[in-house]
Amino acid sequence: MDSTGGPVARRSQQSDVFLDQKMPSLKLERKHSLTVMFMCQPSKDLISTWMSLSKRTETASLGERGWHSRMCMKSTLAVSPMLVDTSVHSQSEGVSDFGTDVINVTEYAEEIHQYLREAEIRYRPKAHYMRKQPDITEGMRTILVDWLVEVGEEYKLRAETLYLAVNFLDRFLSCMSVLRGKLQLVGTAAILLASKYEEIYPPEVDEFVYITDDTYTKRQLLRMEHLLLKVLAFDLTVPTTNQFLLQYLRRQGVCIRTENLAKYVAELSLLEADPFLKYLPSLIAAAAYCLANYTVNRHLWPETLAAFTGYSLSEIIPCLSELHKACLDIPHRPQQAIREKYKSSKYLHVSLMEPPAALPLQ
């Protein structure tokens, strides 16, 4: 038996663990089980069959039955800060305010950046791990990450929580072979763990069970969380693209529109393991900055950031080209959670901005 309660199988030529379970039945059509979708796909082309979380829950949405509404009925927690969306601020077109994050302590900025640059190498996932996965595909991972974005929006989780969850997911899958029946369980455990690490008021474990349509039990989820911690060797403090991007934006002092567009572009990189896992988070952040800066201000990479990061524009161009392609393609893809997120007034509707048809990279 494996640590999640299911049978364990081992490949003769690979030491990775197969995580398998009996296929659960789906009692209600309008729940959020990705497992049913994964298991019912005979081919690797899952993209065309994906429906977003919001469309699958028209009459039984998380908002109606989710954590916030349940908490409202508990008088002792009625004033919980989790019930108030404190992330929405009145934004103007002025210079962004980054608050009091530790990474924004100006006098230590260079030392912090150097430390993060060294750490990102130690905690990066394997770029091509999907080639060794026997039962899951790039398309399944894309669907899962898109769903995690919607979960993050539903529970008002920080952007850093999402980035951490995807990092935990990719590092786990770099070491462990997972059957499609357990893929959503791994993703749910990853965002549960990231929430506990990053959020002041993380959602309850029962809520993460619920959002999977009770496909997995609370016990299974907690056991998967334990396995995740073991595989990650409890290394949860990892640099993310979001951390580097906030440093660059703070260093340069940009307008709110440029900041939001850079965050949107950077988040798009989470959807695709290939090609973006082959780039370091610091480089993806630099490429996201360049694309947003050129879209809004018609400038690419300022000399101040080149000196601060050590990245020249020529080093950024390959990743920048991939991000530019992702921005051009996203309106035509089924996975729309990130685009819908950045359509809101909170982010100044930046996902509706037309990306430049071409970049001056020659």
Sequence and secondary structure as in RCSB ss.txt:
>XXXX:A:sequence
MDSTGGPVARRSQQSDVFLDQKMPSLKLERKHSLTVMFMCQPSKDLISTWMSLSKRTETASLGERGWHSRMCMKS
TLAVSPMLVDTSVHSQSEGVSDFGTDVINVTEYAEEIHQYLREAEIRYRPKAHYMRKQPDITEGMRTILVDWLVE
VGEEYKLRAETLYLAVNFLDRFLSCMSVLRGKLQLVGTAAILLASKYEEIYPPEVDEFVYITDDTYTKRQLLRME
HLLLKVLAFDLTVPTTNQFLLQYLRRQGVCIRTENLAKYVAELSLLEADPFLKYLPSLIAAAAYCLANYTVNRHL
WPETLAAFTGYSLSEIIPCLSELHKACLDIPHRPQQAIREKYKSSKYLHVSLMEPPAALPLQ
>XXXX:A:secstr
  TTSS EEEETTEEEEEE       S TTS  HHHHHHT SSS  GGG   HHHHTSSS HHHHSHHHHHHT G
GGTT GGGS TT     SSB   TT GGG GGGHHHHHHHHHHHHHHT   TTGGGG SS  HHHHHHHHHHHHH
HHHHTT  HHHHHHHHHHHHHHHHH    HHHHHHHHHHHHHHHHHHH SS   HHHHHHHTTTSS HHHHHHHH
HHHHHHTTT      HHHHHHHHHHHHT BHHHHHHHHHHHHHTTS HHHHTTS HHHHHHHHHHHHHHHHHS  
  HHHHHHH   HHHHHHHHHHHHHHHHHGGGSS  HHHHHTTSGGGTTGGGS   S     
